[in-house]
Amino acid sequence: MTNSVFRRAAAVLVAAVLGGGTALTGASPAFAGCLTGKGDVPSPTGGAGATATATLCVNSAGYAWLDTNRTNTVTDQKGDGYAARVYVYWNQSYSGAIAVDDTSSSGGTRLYWESGVGTQYRWTEVFVCLGYSRPDDYNGRCDSVVYNS
């Protein structure tokens, strides 16, 4: 079984529990959809630094995940000593780094992430950062890749 099948099954179970057991077989919370984006951060030494692409999906129950049927990667573009890292903002806090790439010749690192549970907070955002910077540092070494509100 694929991750999407497990997510749908989990969504049906959550709907049944939260909805007093009234979920229909095969039904799931309304699917809000998936959004794809790309983020780039320049190197502090000049030129390209880091690039990330991600397809983020969120359903109406607040369950979020990176679509495993799409290419989700982070790539360090330059061997400058600043590794490329990806963080996810979900449920009012940051997760990660969920992936790190620290070479300009590796071809990138795949991104895998899912929330595991739903939340009432729908804002979910994926960031790419350089070095040990985090999105909440606000130092210019991070860029938003994709978000869902």
C-alpha positions in Angstrom: 0.0 0.0 0.0 1.2 3.5 -0.7 1.5 6.4 1.7 -1.5 8.1 0.1 -3.7 5.0 0.8 -2.5 5.1 4.4 -3.3 8.8 4.7 -6.8 8.3 3.3 -7.4 5.4 5.6 -6.2 7.5 8.5 -8.4 10.4 7.4 -11.4 8.2 7.4 -10.6 6.9 10.9 -10.1 10.5 12.2 -13.4 11.6 10.6 -15.2 8.6 12.1 -13.8 9.4 15.6 -14.3 13.1 15.5 -17.5 13.0 13.6 -19.1 10.6 16.1 -18.7 7.5 13.8 -20.7 9.0 10.9 -18.0 8.8 8.3 -18.9 7.0 5.1 -16.8 4.1 3.9 -14.2 5.5 1.5 -14.9 9.0 2.5 -12.2 11.4 3.8 -12.0 15.0 4.9 -12.3 17.4 2.0 -9.0 17.4 0.1 -7.7 20.9 -0.1 -5.1 20.0 -2.8 -1.4 20.2 -3.5 0.8 23.2 -4.4 4.2 23.0 -5.9 6.9 25.6 -5.4 10.6 26.4 -5.7 12.9 28.4 -3.4 16.4 29.7 -4.0 18.9 31.2 -1.5 22.1 32.9 -2.8 25.4 31.9 -1.3 26.9 34.4 1.1 30.2 34.0 -0.9 28.3 35.0 -4.1 26.4 33.1 -6.8 24.0 30.2 -6.3 23.6 28.8 -2.9 20.7 26.4 -2.4 17.6 25.4 -4.3 14.6 23.3 -3.2 11.4 22.2 -4.9 8.5 20.7 -3.1 4.8 19.7 -3.6 2.9 20.3 -0.4 -0.6 18.7 0.2 -3.0 19.6 3.0 -6.5 18.2 3.6 -9.4 19.8 5.5 -8.5 18.0 8.7 -5.1 19.8 8.8 -3.1 16.7 7.8 -0.2 17.7 5.7 2.5 15.9 3.7 5.0 16.3 0.8 3.6 14.4 -2.2 5.8 11.3 -2.7 4.6 11.0 -6.3 6.4 14.3 -7.1 10.1 15.3 -7.1 10.8 17.0 -3.7 14.5 17.8 -3.5 17.0 20.2 -1.9 20.3 20.9 -3.6 23.4 22.7 -2.4 24.6 24.6 -5.4 28.1 25.5 -4.3 30.8 23.9 -2.1 31.1 27.0 0.0 30.8 25.4 3.5 27.1 26.3 3.8 24.9 23.3 3.7 21.4 23.5 2.3 18.7 22.5 4.8 14.9 22.3 4.5 12.4 23.1 7.3 8.6 22.7 7.5 6.4 25.1 9.5 3.3 23.2 10.6 1.0 23.4 13.7 2.6 26.7 14.7 6.2 25.4 15.0 9.1 24.3 12.8 10.1 20.8 12.0 13.6 19.9 10.8 15.9 20.1 9.3 14.0 17.4 7.4 16.8 17.1 4.8 20.4 18.3 4.3 22.5 18.5 1.2 26.1 19.6 1.6 27.8 19.2 -1.8 27.4 20.8 -5.2 27.9 17.6 -7.0 25.5 15.1 -5.4 22.5 16.0 -7.4 20.4 16.8 -4.4 18.7 15.1 -1.5 15.0 13.9 -1.6 12.5 15.4 0.8 10.1 13.2 2.8 7.7 14.6 5.5 4.2 14.1 6.7 2.5 15.5 9.8 1.2 12.2 11.1 -1.9 13.9 12.6 -4.3 16.7 11.7 -4.5 20.1 13.3 -6.8 23.1 13.4 -3.9 25.3 12.1 -3.9 25.1 8.3 -0.8 27.2 7.6 1.9 24.9 6.4 5.1 26.2 4.7 8.3 24.6 3.4 11.6 26.7 3.7 15.1 26.2 2.2 18.0 27.6 4.3 21.8 27.9 4.1 24.1 26.9 6.8 22.6 26.7 10.3 20.1 29.4 9.6 16.5 28.8 10.4 13.4 30.5 9.0 12.7 32.2 12.3 16.2 33.8 12.3 15.0 36.3 9.6 18.6 36.8 8.4 18.1 36.5 4.7 19.5 33.0 4.4 16.2 31.3 4.0 13.5 31.3 1.3 9.9 30.1 1.2 9.5 27.1 -1.2 5.8 26.6 -1.0 3.0 27.2 1.5 -0.7 26.4 2.0 -3.0 28.6 4.0 
